[in-house]
């Protein structure tokens, strides 16, 4: 009974620890008192509240954006600064697909420090998406820039610091492009701190650097007191289709550090991204890091860029562990060789190794099956409001599978399993590092500790198991902490990917607990493992899917396509079934609306609405050029907030934009169509341009979007579930027409 209780405590402790991984990188609490010259999060948030005013959405080139800009200018002038406004119609090529986006943007710039020298640029954007006030994205950056400017303006800086509050980031990094192309100051910049947000709480991660990263990491490590950063995140980010202003700036080769929080993405790009949700500790963490980095960079010339990549990871939020990539590769090679030899001598390669691999693979399979089973009963993001319970079920499955396998392998003593598990750990790390080189940092120190313990065990036997426990603890505090951040980043799924990473963190502990497993009956262990698995998934299936804090994605659109027989309602959600009450509005089916892409949505016939006029695209000239032509059009928006021109898949569009601002598409970009979008008031009457190969006609799909719904839709809007709101896409009226040029 005593051993059973001990094993139960071990399992309970492990699962509790896995639920607490996000606490390992929690930012420091908001200070009640600040020393002179220290970032004041309370004061910064109060400034942001004045800038946001009524917290209305304020996309670029709208009346709401005008009001936010005037309040932002007032705050800057109130600090005794002299901001200037750079007003320009600009276009930027999007970083994914074959697309260009245009808008009129007004960038705000203010410089402190000496009048000469290379500038440090601190950048964020003040525009929001159409669905929310953007208190975090990127109000947190605006608040940080204001407070840091206030603190630096009277300091004896060695070189100028320019604060860029850009407009149009949400439309395709347009403000950054306008600054880079048209502002003379851009030629004087040599270093950049960029501030972004993908959430409203949690630590602020330094997730991107200039390449090579040795110089920025050295600066970051010596300047920031509570760092949260790792080279795995940097490597992974480079693989993802996510983009910030840094992607536009990177061609200049500036020393760069990019920071953002990712906690609670359910409020990101929604009405939930408000001041109340913005965590003061998160704002303080961003402000402290920005001020520390700015102070270091403004104290002299930017650090010289040096070759070579650096591996790095934070240890809790105490400091940064860093070493050159080549050292990591050599160390991994040496450790792999050592553990292969040890595993061979202990006869662990052909039996114990497959057992450990089976624990990882089967644990992952059980997680996938559990998610699929619950998802078949509760379609949609059933975990959204209570994600920790779904994570608990994933990790409970890993533990249950591992305990069952260990119970079936009683003849394998911990020495064999220890060698096999850490060898497998390093093999996985080596393979993972081929895809994401920055991951290597997590696969070095724990096995090194175990190897040292194995050597010390020649003179003192307990050294090896104690080293195994110490290595498992270090692994939890490092890779476990990163897993906590990954859980926030992948909150929309697929959640099963947490299983193999969780298995790497959990298996070393379970190997050390093998003596407890061996002393219990197999039936009892299997029954307990099964009960844990079923119980965990039962809880995950029973808790509510949505809450007031973490609401369901739910965007309502009224769509009129001139080629269709009638208008339709479109509800874009997480594919969860609609409430039964919606049957009174029509027959809903999950379909695709061809003009709006391939995403499945709930669609039902709608009544025609009078007075809706699509945007018109008027020919404005054709210019022949060698090998093709340039086609110009003039927009007549007819009340649309955004107009998107989609070229037929067969059209040979080479570039698109405005006259003098054609953006050539990346030849490697995928996507059958080429799109050119214009957003904001200034699009009415704007001239846009396509460049094409050859002289074939140019068929265009014209998608006109108004960020509002017809008045007659009030009853349908009122029927929206209580814990549901628009996210990413605004409620909108969308009119689709066609023409050929």
C-alpha positions, 0 to 999 in steps of 0.5 A: 500500500505504501508503494502504491501511495508513493507511485500515486503521489509521483504520478499526481506530482508529475501531472500537476507539474505539467499543468504548471509549466506556464508558471515557470516563465511568469513575468514579475508582478507589477511593482507598487513603487518604481525607482527613478528612471524605472519603467512605470507600467501603471503610468504607461497603461494610463497613457494608453487608456487616454490614447484609445479613448472609447476603445473603438476599433481603429484600422488605418485610414479611418475616422477612428484612426484619426482620433487615436492619432490626435490623442497620441500626438497630444500625449507626445507633445505633453511629454515635451516632444516634437513628433512629426507625421509622415503621410503617404499612400503606400503599398507593400507586398504581402509575405505569403502568397501573391498579394499586394496591399495598399493604404494611406498611412500616417506614421508618427516619428519622434527622436530623442538624444543627440542630433547626429549619429546612427539611430536606434529605431524602436517600432510599434504600430498604432492601428488596430484590426476592424474587430477590436481596440487593439489594447495589446496588439499593438497598444502595448507597444504604443504604451511602451514607446511612450513611457520609454520616450519619457524616460530617455528624453532627458538622458545623456544618450550617445546616439539618437533614438527614434520612436516610430508609431507606424500605421498600417501594420495590420493591412500588410506592414504598410507603415513599415514599408512607407518608412523604409521607402520614403523617410530619409531617416531610414538611411540613418538606422542601424539597430531595431527593437520591434514590439508586437503582441499575439496575446494579452498576458504572460511573459513577453518573449524575444522571439526573433533576431537578426541573422546571424544572431550572436551580436543581438543575443550577447546584447540581450543576455547582458542587458535584460534582467528577466529574459524569456527567449530561446533559440528554438522559438526563433528557429520555429518562427522562421518556419511559420507563415507569421509576419511582423514589421521586422520582415519588411525591415530585415533587408537593411541588415539592422541589428534586430530584436523582436518582442511579443506576448502570446498569452490568451490568443482567444482575445487577439484580433477581437473585441476582447483585446481591451484595456481590462484584459491587458495584464499590467505585469505583461506591459511591465515585462515588455517595458522593462526589457525595451528600456534595458535594451534601449539604454544599452544600445543608446549608450554607444554604437550598435554591437558589431555584427559577427558571424556564427549562430548562438544557441540560447534558452532562458532558465526560468526568468533568472538569466540566459544560457547561451553557447555557440552552435558549433559547441552544441553540435560537438557536445551532442556528438560526443554525448551520443557516442558515449550513450551509444557505448553505455547502452551497448554495454548495458544491453539497452539498444535492442529492447529497452530503446524500443520500449522507450520509443513505444512510450513516446509513439503510443502516448502520442497516438493515445492523445490523437485518439482522445482528441478525435473521440471527444471531437466527434462528440463535440465538434469545434474547439471543445477545449477553448475555455478550459485548455488545461483540462485537455492538456491534462488528458494528453499528459495523463495518456502519456503517463498511463501508456508509459506506466503500462509499458514499464509494468510489462517490462519488469526485467529491465532495471532502471540502469538499462532504461536510463541509458536507453531513454537519454539516448532516445532523447538525444536522437530525437533532439538531433533529428529535431535540430535538423529542422529547427537548429535552435532546438539543440540547446534543450538536448545537451545539459540534461544528458551531460548531467546524467553522463557525469553521474554515470562516471561518478557512480564508479565510486559512489553508486547513488550518483547515477540515479541522483544525476538522473533526477537532477537532469529530469528536473533541469529538463522540466525547468527548461524544455518544460517551460518552453512547452508551457509557452508552446501550449499558449501558442498552439491553443487552437490545435493540434493539441496532440503535438504536446504529447511527444514533447511531454513524453520527453519531459516525463519519461526520465521521471518515470524511469527513476520511479521504475522500482515503485512500478516493479513492486506493484501488481500488473493488474492494479497498474493497468487498471489504474492507468486505464482509470486515469486515461478515461477519467482525464478525457471524461473531464476534458469532454465535460467542461464548457467549451467557451466562456466569457473570457475565452469566447468562440470565434463567430463572424457573421457575413452577408454575402452577395455574389452577382453570379449567384441566384441569391444572397447568403448568410455566412457564419465563420466559426470553429465548425461547431454546430449552430444553436438550434434556434438558428433553424428559424433563419433558414437551412444551414449547411457547411459549405465553401463560398468560392469567392471567399476562399476554401474555408468551410463555413455555415451558409444559409440563404438570405433575403435580398437587401436594397441599396447595396452597390459594389465597388466599381473598377474603372479602366485608367489606362494601359501602357505597353512595356517590353514583354507585356503591359501595365494596366491601371484602374481607378477605384470607386468604392461606393462605401466599401471599407476595403476592395480586393481585386483578384486576378484570374488564376490564368492571368500572368500577373508579375507585380501589383500596387500603385503607380511608382509602387509596383511590388513584384511578387516572389517567384517562389510564392504559392497560390493560383491567384494574384490579389491587390487590395486597397483599404481605407477612405483614400481608396475611393478614387485611388489608381492601382496598377497591375503589370502582366506578361503578354497581352491577354485580357485580365479577368478580375474578381472584385470583392467589396467589404463593408465592416458592418451588416445591413440593419435588417440583420439585427435579429440574427445578430442578437441570436449570436451565442452569449460567449461568442464574438468575431475574431480575425474577421469582422462582421461584414457585408461582402459584395462580389462582382466581376469584370475583364480589362 
